[in-house]
Amino acid sequence: MRQYLHIKSKHPDMILFFRLGDFYEMFFEDAVLASKELEITLTSRNNDREGRPIPMCGVPYHAVDQYLARLIRKGYKVALCEQMEDARQVKGLVRREVTRIVTPGTAIEEEVLESKRNNFLAALSPNGDSVGAAFADLSTGEFYLSQLEGEARWEELTQVLAHFRASEVVLPDEEAPEIARHLPRELLSQTTQTPQPSWTFQDDYAGRLLLDHFQVATLEGFGVRQERAAVAAAGALLHYLRQTQKSSLGHLTGLRFVQARQYLCLDEPTVKNLELVCGLDGNRRWTLLAVLDRTRTGMGGRLLRQWLLRPSLDLDEISTRQEAVQQLLASAVIMGRLGELLDPVRDLERLLSRITLETATPRDLLAVGDSLAVLPRLARTLEAFSGSLLAPEFDLLEDIHQWLADALEPEAPVSLADGGVIRSGYDAKLDELRETARSGKSFIARLEAAERKRTGLSKLRVKYNKVFGYFIEVTRSQADTVPDDYVRRQTLVNCERFITPQLKEWEDQVLGAQERIFEIERELFTQFRRRLGGEAKRIQQTARFLARLDVLLSLAEAARLHRYVRPVVDESRRLEIRGARHPVLELNAEEPFVPNDLDCDTDSQQLLILTGPNMGGKSTYLRQNALIVILAQMGSFVPAESARIGLVDRIYTRVGASDNLARGRSTFMVEMVETANILNTATDRSFILLDEVGRGTATFDGLSLAWSIAEYLATEPSRRARTLFATHYQELTKLDKIYPAVRNFCVTVREAGGEIIFFHRVMPGVASKSYGIEVARLAGLPAPVLLRAREVLSRLERKELDLSGQKRSSSTHEALDDLQPALFQ
């Protein structure tokens, strides 16, 4: 217990998994907490100094990953304390050490991670007017850093954090409160925050750490020059990883400097409202990612997600991706062949992380070998695509595949402890010992037959167990007739167990050989794993080519299946889309989806006012055009007849009603905060979707705000973004008479025989009315409510009632008559 308490004192904020034989045990408050969270039995052992039982619980070592996963998902940190010596060869206390710390941002276990989603650890480091950010995925070896400057640095940092969606953030302990003050509380609440000593964020220390790790003289080769805050964040992150993993981190082979202006910016509300990766109801089935994702590998799935959440602003990059998709679509036979070849490829990035962190099993190494086996055939298939992203310019890794095939048994077990990992013929000493073990076992079989004949005991058996080794077992009724050279070893209810000198001699030989076999296999396997880790950079480069090929193949298959076309993406400020469709809804619609056109630019048609009834398709129209922009700039084909996309630097959405009561924000307050962000940060390259702005407050307040917001977007030179503005405020349609770049559009509907028919067609013009009561009838409101609503609406339209439902006095009537024309003159 002194040993346990000493180790626990060094990791007070973690649950300590303390290895005792075949179990990881927890004691004291860790046991109480873990038993509750893991729903396992809480027991006790011994007593403390006051005579109280010590709480204790435990989990089997062979099943530890599933228990780790449950704790990590709940935000806990776990320190794994292992036995560093063989207990059979130590007199007294076995030496134990913490060999690894598992946290939400450093987990590499399959049970914790989603195969097609990154698990980033972040570090933040403010420095004057700058703030540095670094992100690493320990499970894949990806390592990024960024630096945000000026007054907008915190707002830009919020966007960067939203893009990477780190599960854990490392902060300098002295500045953590200040950092938290500048970032949205809801963003921080979604991640584990880990303060670390501020000295680890000093840029000189951090810089030396990075130079030493990457074995370089300067970081300029990674695109880093004077970004001191970014270097401080990256170095602190590397320091934290070394402290938790207790390893060299050999799979972190490179560093990539990223800037916000490299990508089309999608903030958290936009990602949520457009349902890019998760539906508003939490379901991931009907999302844009689900429509596109036909990737065969986890690494391909993660890269596809990255392209979707960070569409490019580089025209050359977009064009080369589109060209690769075009080439694949031109040959259905090659597409099918490539898909077949990628099917057996495993997640090389995550396998490599387990290899370099020395947690990989024999099956993991076999998976690497099986994945590398397809590379020569893949290269031959890709030879037709020279000069493009599909060109087979990757390392075939044939030498690595060959020695893995020579060394590993094809049917190697999951655990090294089960033996049979190294292939026969690889090591002469190992083969000799195996022959000894096999001959010993055949001797045992012969011995059983000989002893039955010598003793005349027909039920005599020669058996083995881990506790007593080899022994001769006879029934209790025959125990008195055994020969004199039988030495009693154990008495059971129904039988007696004996040993003979001859059996003992062979037991020593067989067990000795088996023990030595295990030692040699363990030594050889450890050598293989380290040798493979030494080839991390080569394997990673090939893995990233395979991931990119997987994504391009997925985009091509989606384009073929759903009839997508190649868009033109250029430097213009125009959005011209013919026959646009919603890529998700068209697959889920009960009736054929109605395509629509969009023609929007920053000159003649900059602000489109869209009116029409609920359920008419206004929100769908807004969203589908935003999704087409995202698809185009990630390099995908798009659901349309044709499309010309002038580069968009940022997409904003103000859609729907939501509140944030935890921060004291009403629905309308959230709406205004999001709208303020749009008006303060949009540029003439942005694309803005506004849906029913102003509906969360009183009618005249909301109408006034909607009018002034639309007017601001139409007149402010620095904010003349391409804008779609859906509204029920018919008054806004008067703006096209005042501002030349404002245009009115409506979704078409017809009323016939008391029914309304939705055509879902967007046409120039103004909707005649909102049909709100008719939509309410479709929703099932009681008939008396609908009848009264029509009566109130009729009187309001004749100006007989005020908004409380009371008849208006003549003076009120006159006052409102005077007010209305003045507001919208």
N, C-alpha and C positions, 0 to 999 in steps of 0.2 A: 504493500500500500504506500510505503514511502516513495518507491519508484514511480508509482502511478501519480501520486500527488506532486512530485517534482516535475514530471513531464506536463501534467495538467496546468501547473502554474505558469508555464511558458505559452500556453494557448488558452487563456481564460475565456475568450469569446467564441470558442469552438466546442463542438461535441467531440470528445476523445474516444475513438474506437481503439481499445487496448487489446492487443492480440494475446490470447491465452490458449495455446494449443490450436484446436480446430474452431475456436470462436473469437469474435471481437466482443469484449465485455465493456460495459459502461457502469460507472459507479456514482454514488452521491446524486447531486442535482442533475447530472447528465443522464443518469439512469431514469430518474423520474420524468424528465422531459422526453427522452427517446421512447420510453415505454408508452407514453401517451400519444406521441406523434406517429409512431410505427405500429401502435396497437399490438404490442407484445407484452408478455407477462413480466411484471415487476416482482422481483424476489429480493433476497438479502443474503449476506454472508458475514461471518464473524461479527464483531462488535467494534465500535470506535472506543476512544479512551473513556467516554462516559457510559460505556456499556450498551449503547444503542446499536441495533442492527444497521449495517451499511447497505443502502439500497443498491440493487444490481439488476442489470438485464443484459442480454447478449443476443447476437445474431451469428449464424454459421458463416465462416470465412468464404466458403464457396458460393454463397448467395448474397454476398455483401453489396453487389452493384444495385440490386433491386431496392435494398434498404437505403442506400446512398441516394438513389434517385428520388425517393419520397421526401427525404430531408432537404435535398438541394432545391427541389421545386417549391418548397415552402420557405426558401430563403436562408436556411441554416448553413453553417460552415462546419466541415468535419475534418479532424486531424486523424490520419491513419497511422497508428503506432504498431510497428512490426517487431517480431522477434528476430534479432540480428545474428543469433547463434543457434546451432542445432542443440535442442534441449537434451538429446541423448548423450551428447559429448561434453556437457557442462555440469560441473558440480556447483550447486548453489544457484544463485539468481541468474536467469537468462538476461543478457543485455538487450534492451529495447530502445528504439528510436522512432521518431516521427519521420516517415519516409515521403509523405505527400500530404498536402492539404487540399481538400476539394471544396470549392466555393461555387456559387451560381455562375461566375464568369470563367472558371477554370475547369469545369467538368468536361471529361472526354468519354464518359461511359455511354454506351449505346442506349441504355435505359433512361438516361437523363435527356439526351439530345433528340431533336427532330432531324431526320436524315436530310431533309431538303431545306433546312433553315440554319443559318449561321448562329453561333453562340459567341457574341462579342463581349470582351472585357474592355472597358474604357478607362482612360485616365485624363484628368483635366488639370491644367496648370495656368492660372492667370499671371500676367506679367505686364503691369502698367496698362497701356491701352490695347494690349493683345491678350488673347487667351489661346493656349495650346490644347489640342485634343489628340489622343492616340487611341487606336482600336486594334485589338489582336484577337483572333479566333484561335485558341490553343488547339482546338480539334482539327484545324486545317492548315495552320501555319501562316495564315494571312496576317499582315501587319501594316497598318496605315497610320499616317499622322497628318494633322492639318493645323493651320493657324488662322484665327479670325481677328480682324483688325478694326479699330475705329469705334464709333458710337454704336454701330449696329452689330457689334461682335456677339453680344449675348443672344440677340434674336437669331443671328445666323448660326450660333452654336446650338440653339434649340432645334433648328432644322437638321443640322448634322447629326445630333443625338437621335432625333426621330428617325433618320434614315438608317442608322446602324442598329438602333434598338438594342443597346447593350443590356445584358442581364445583370451586370455589376459595374459600378463606377468607383475607381480609386481616386481619392481626393487628398490634398495636403491638409493635415489635421488643423493647422492654424488658420487656414483660409476656407475650410469647408462651409462654415455658416455664411460667409460672404458669397460663395459660389451658389449655395442653395437659395439665397435671397434673389438672385438674378434669373433663376430657372423656374419654369412652371412646376408647381407642386405636384400636379398630376403626372408629369413626366418623371419626376424623381421617385414618386410613389411606386412606379412600375419596375424599379431596379433596386438592387442591394447597394447601399453606399458603404464604402470601406475607407475610413481615414487611415493615412499612413504618415510616418514622420516627414515633416516638411523638407528636411535636408535631402531626402531622396529625389526631390523635385528641383534641386539646384542644377542649372543648366550645365555647369562644368562637370559635375559628377555624372549627370545623365549622359552627357556627350561622350565621356570616356567609356562609360559602360556600353554604349552603342558601338563605338569604334572597336572595342575589344571583342564584342560578340560577333560582329560581322567581319572582323579581321581586315579592316580597311583603315586608310590614313585620313580620309575625309568622308563626310556624308553627302558631298555634292553629287556623287554618282547616283544617289537616290532622289535627287531633286531638292535637297535641303541645303540652304546656304546661310541666311541670317535669321532663320525662324527659331529664335531661342526658346520661346514659349512652347513650340511644338516639340523641340528636342527634349525639353524638360519633361513634358508629358510622356513621350515615348520611353525615355530612360527610366522614369519612375514606374511605368508599366512593366518594363523588362525586369526591374529590380523586384517587383512584387511577384512576378511569375517565377523568378529564380528562388525566392523565399518559399513559395508554396509548393513548387514542383521538385525541388532538390535535384535538379538535373541540368544538363547543358542546353536544353531547348534547341537541339540541332536542326529541327524542322522549321524554325523561324529563320529562313535563309535570305530574306529581303525585306526592304522597307519601301513603302510607296507613299509619296506625298500627294495628297488630293486637295483640291480647292472647290469651293461651292460653285464657282462659275463654270466648272467642267460639266455640270449636270443640270438637267431640267429640275427645278426645285419643286418638290411635292411636300407640303407641310402635313402635319398629322390630321387636321380636319379634312384635307383633300383626299388623302389616302383612305380615310375612313368613309367619307361620303361617296367616293367613287367605287368603293368595295373592291379595291385592287387585290388584296390578299385575304381579306376577311369580311364577311357580310355584316350588315348592321345588326343582325340577330346572332352573330357569333359563328354562323355556319360558314365553312370554307368551300362548300361545294359549288355555289353559284357565285364565283368571283372571276375576275379576269385571269388571275394566275391559274385557276383550275381549268379554264378554257384552253390556255396555251400549253400547259404542262403535260408533255408527253415524253419527258426525259426518262432515260433508263437508269441513270446513276444518281446517287445523292449529291455528288459534286456538280453535276449538270443542273439538278434541281435548285441548288443554292445559287448558282450563277444566273440562272433564269430569273430568280427572285431579285437578285441585285440589279440586273438590267431593267427589270420592270419598275423598281422603286427609284432607280437612278438613271433615267433615260439620258442619252448623250446630247451634248450641244456641239459636238465635233462632226461637221458634215462629212469629212472623209471616213470617219469611223462608222457613221450611219450607213454611208454608201457601200462600204466594204461588207458590212453585215448583210445588207439587202442583196448584194451581188451573190453572196454565198447561198442565201436562201433561194435566189433565182436559179442558180446552178443545180441545186438539189431538186427543185421542182421540175427541172427539165429532164430528169432521169428517174422515173419511178422505180426502175430496177435497182439502181445504185442506192436509192433511199432505203429500199427494203433490205438490201444486203448490209448496209451500214447499221441499220437497226438490229439485225440479227447478230452482228459482230459486237455491238455494244451491250447486248443483253447480259452476257456473263461477266462484264467488267464490274468490279466492286469499287467501293468508295476509297480510292487510293490515298486521297488526302487525309482522311481520318484514320486509315490503317497506318499511314506513315507517322502520324502523331503518336499513336500508341506504341509504335516501334521505337521512336526516339525517346519516349518517356519510359520505356522498358516495362510496359504493361501488356504488350502484345502476346497473344497465345500462339501455339503452333498452327491453329486454324487460320489465324490472321496472316501468318507468313505464307501459308498455302494459298490464301485468297489473293495475295500479291502475285504469286507465281501464276495462278490461273488467269489473272487479269493481263499480265504481261504476255501470256501465250498468244493472245489475239493480235498483238501489235503488227507483226509482219504482214498478216492477211489484210489488216486495216490499211496499212501503208500502200499495199498493192491496189486496193480498191480505190484509194484516193488519188492515185497517180494521174487521173484524168483532170484533176482540178488544180493544175499548176498555176502559180501566180495569184492565188486567192487565199482567203482565210482557211480554205479546206485543203490547201497544199500539205502533203505529208511531211512537214518539216519538224519532225520530233524525234527524239532519241528512242530507238527501238528497245533499248535496255536488254539486249539479247544475252549479254554476259551475266547479268543478274538473274535472268530467268533460268539460264542453264545451271548455275550453281545451286539455285533453289531446287530445281528439278532433280539434280544429282544428290542433294543432301537430305531432303525431307521425304518421309514416307507419305505416299499419296493419300492414305487413309489415317493420317496422324490424328490423335485424339484432341479434344478441346484443351485438356489440362496437361501440362508437362509432367505432372506427377503420375499420370496414368501410364507413362512409358510408351515405347514404340514410335518415337518421333523421328529418329534418324534412320535413314534408309540403309538397308544391308549393302555392304560393299563400299560404303563411304569411309569407314574408319576400321582398320584392321583389328585393333585392340578391342573395340566394341563387338566386332563380329566374333572374336574368340570367346569373350565372356558370354555372349548370347548362346554360343554352342555349348559351353559348360552348363549354363542354366537349363538348356533344352535336354541335355543328356542327363542332368540331375533329375529332371522331372520324369524322364522315361524310366530312370532307375527306380523312382518311387512307384511307378506303375508295376514294374517287374517285382519289386519288393512285396507289394500287396499280394500278388499271386503266390510268391514263394512262401510267405508267412502263413497264408491260408493252408497251403499244402503241408508245411512243417508242423503247424499246431493243430490242424484239423478243425479250426474254427471258421465255419463257412460265412459267418456274418462279420468277420474282421474287416476293418477299413483303415487305410492310411489317409489321414486328412491333414488340413492346414488351416490355421487362423492367425491373425496378426498378433494376438496376445501370447499364444503358446507355441507358435511355429508349427513344425511337423510332429505328428503323433500317431500312435496306433490306437484305434478305438474298438473295444469289444463290449458286448452286452454284459449287464451285471451278473446274469446267470452263468456266464462263461468266464468271468474274471478270475475265479480260483484255479482255472486249469491252464493259465498262461505259462510259458517257459520261465526259468529262473532269471534269464538275462533281461526280462522286461522290468523296467523301473517305472513305478506308478507316478504319473504326473498330475492327474486331476480325477476327482470322483464326482460324477453327476448322478441325477436321480435314476436314469435308466442305463447308464453305461459307465465304463472306466476307461481312462486314457493313459497310455504308456509310451515310454521312449526306450530305444535300444542304442547301444554304442554305435552300431553301424548306421542307424538312422540319423543319429546326432551328427556324425561325421559328414554325411551327405547333406544334411540340413545346413551346416556351416558353409559348405561349398556352394550350394545353390543360392542361399540367401546372401552370402558374401558376393557372389557373382551378380545377383540382381541389384544389390545396393551399389556396386561399382558401376553397373550399367546405367543406373539412374544418375549417378554423379557425372559420368562421361557425357550422357545425353544433355544434362543440364548445362555443362560447360560448353559443349558444342552449340547448343541452341542460343546460349547467351552470346557467343561469338558471332553467330549468324545475325542475330538481332542488331548487334552493334555495327556489324559490317553493313547491313542494310541501312541503318540509320546514317552511316557515313556517306551514303549515296542519296541523301535526302533531296539535294538540289536537283539532281538529274530526274529523280522520280517525280518531284513536284512539277517540273516543267512539262513532262509528258502528261501528267494528270490534268494540268490546266488546259492543255490542248484537247484532251479527251472531253473535258467539261464543256469547252466551247463548241466542239463538234456536236455534243449531245444537245446543247441549246439550239444551235442552228438547225439541226435535224428536227427538233421539236417544233420550232417556228415554221419550218417548211411543211411539216405534216399538218399543223393547224391551218396553214394557208390553203393547202390542198383540200382538206376536209371541209372547210367552211367557206370556200370560194373568196379568199382574200386577194387583193391586188397590191402591186408594188406602188407605193406613193412617191411623189416627187417631194423631196425635202430641200429647201433652198434658203437663201438669205433674205428673202422677201418678208413682208409683214402681212401676208395674205393667208387666209384659210379658205380654200376652195375645194369643197367635198361634194361629190355627186353620188346620190344613192347611198348615203351613209346608213349603217345599221348598228344597233347596239350589240356588241359581240357576245354578251351573256344572255340578254333577254331574248334574242332571236332563237336561242337554243331551247328556251323554256316557255316560249309563247304557245298558247293553245291554238291561236290563229296565225296565219302567215304574217311575218313582221313587215310593217310598212316603212320603206326607206324614205329618207328625206335629204334635201340638199342644204348646204351651208355655203354662203359667200360672205366673207367678213374680212375687212382690212382696216388699216388705221387712217384711211383717207375718206372714202365715200360711204363706207358701211361699217363704221367702227363700233357703234352701240346698237344692238338689235333688241327692241322691246318686243317681248313675246307674250301675247295674251291668249286666253282660252280657258275652258272649264277644267276643273279637277278631273283626273282620269283621262284627259285628252291627249297627254303625252308630252307635256312641256318639260317635266323633269327628265324624262327619258331622252329627249332631244338634247338637252344641255349635257347630260352625262355622256351620251354616245360620242359626241364630238370631242369632248375632253379625252375619252379613252382612245379615240383614233389618233389624236396628237401624241399621246404617250406611246402607243404602238409604233407609230412612224419613227419617233425619235429613239426608240430602243432598238431599231433596226428590223422590225417586223413588217410584214405585209398587213393590210388593214381591211376591215369589212366595209367595202364601198365599191362603186363602179369605177371611180377615179378619185384621186386626192392630190392636192398640192398644199403642202404644209410649210409655211414660212416659219423658221425656227422660233420656238417658244421658250423663254427662259424660266417661266414659272406659271403654274396653273393654280388659280385660287377658286375655292368653292365656298359659297355661303348658302347652304342647302339645309332645309328642315329645321326642326325645333329640338333643342337640347338644353339642359340646364347643368349647372355644376354647384349643387347645394353645399358640397363640402367646402367650397371656397366662397360661399355666400353670393353666388352669381345666379340670377334668375335666367330663364330662357331668353328674355329680351336682352339682358346684359351680355350673355354669351354671344348673341347675334351681333350686338354692337361692337364687342371686342374684336370679333373676327372681321367685321366690316372695316373697323378702324385699321387693322393690320393691312388689309387690302389697299385702302386708300393711301396709306403712308408708305408702302413699299413696292407697289406695282410699277412696272416700266412699260414703255411702248412696245416691248416684245412679249409682254405677259398675255395670258388668256384668262378672263374672269368669268365665272358663272355665278350669277346672283339669282336666287329662287325665293320669291316672296319676301324680300327685304321690307321690314317695317310692319309686318303683320302681328308682331308680338306686343303691340301697345295700342293706345286709343287710335281710332280711325284717322282723325286729322293729324295727330302726331306722326303716325306711321306713314301716312301719305306725304306729309311734308318732308320727312326724312328721305323717303324713297325718291322723291322729286329732286331734292338737293344732291343726293348721292349720284343719281344718274347724270345730273347737270354737271357735277364736278368731273366725272369721268369723261364727259363729252367735251369739256372745255379746258381742263388743266393740261398744259402741253406735256409735262413729264409723266402724266398718268393716262395717256390716251391708249390704253390697252384694248385689244379686241375683247368685246364684252357681250355676253348673252344675258339679258335681264328679263326673267320670267316674272310676271306680276298679275294680280287681279285688279290693281288700281288702273282703271280705264283712263284716268286723267293723264297718266304718263304718256299716253299715245299722242298727246298734243306736242311733245318735245320735237317730233320730226318736222313740225312747222317752224321751229325756232332754230334748230341746229342741223346743219346740212349732213352730218355724218350719222345721224340717228335715223333708223328705219324701223317700221312697224311690221311685225309678223304675227300670225295667229295660227292656232291649231283648229282645223275645220271640224264642224259638228253640225248635225241636222236634227231638228225637232219635228217629229211626225206622230200624230195620233197620241199625244201625251207621252211618247217615248223619245229618248235622245239616242242618236246614233253617232258614235265616235269614229271618225275617219283617220285620226292620227296623222293627218297630212299637214305639214307646215307650209303656209302660203303667205304672200304679202297681204297686209291688211290688218284690221282690228276686229277682235271678237265682239259680237253684238251684246253678249252678256255672259255671266259666269256659270249659270246652270247649277249653282250650289245646292238648291233645294231638290233638283232632280237627282243629283248625285246622292244626297241624303236619303232620298226615297230608295235608291238602289241599295243603300247600306242597311235599310230595314227600319228606319225611324217610324214610330206609330203614326197612323193617318191623321189623328187630331193635331199632332205637332206640325206635320207638314201643311195641313190646312191653315193653321194659324200663321205659320211662317209665310205662306203665300199672301195672306191678308195683310200682314205687317209690311212685307216687301212692297206690295202694291201701294199702300198708303205712303210709305217712305218715298217711293218713286214719284208720288204726287205731292210730296212734301207736306203731308197732313200730320205726320208724327215726328216728334224729336227722337233722338236715339234711345230714350228710356221707354219708348212705346206709348208715351202720353201725347194727346193732341197738342199741337203747338199753338201758342198765341200768335196773333197777327204780327206783333212786334218781333217775336223770335223768328217768325217766317221771313219777315223783311230783312232782319239782320243777317240771316244766313244767305239770303239771296244776294245781299251786297257783298258778303265775304267771299263766296265761292268764285265768282268771276275775277275778283281781285287777286286771288292766290295764283290762278293759272292764266293770267292775262297774256 
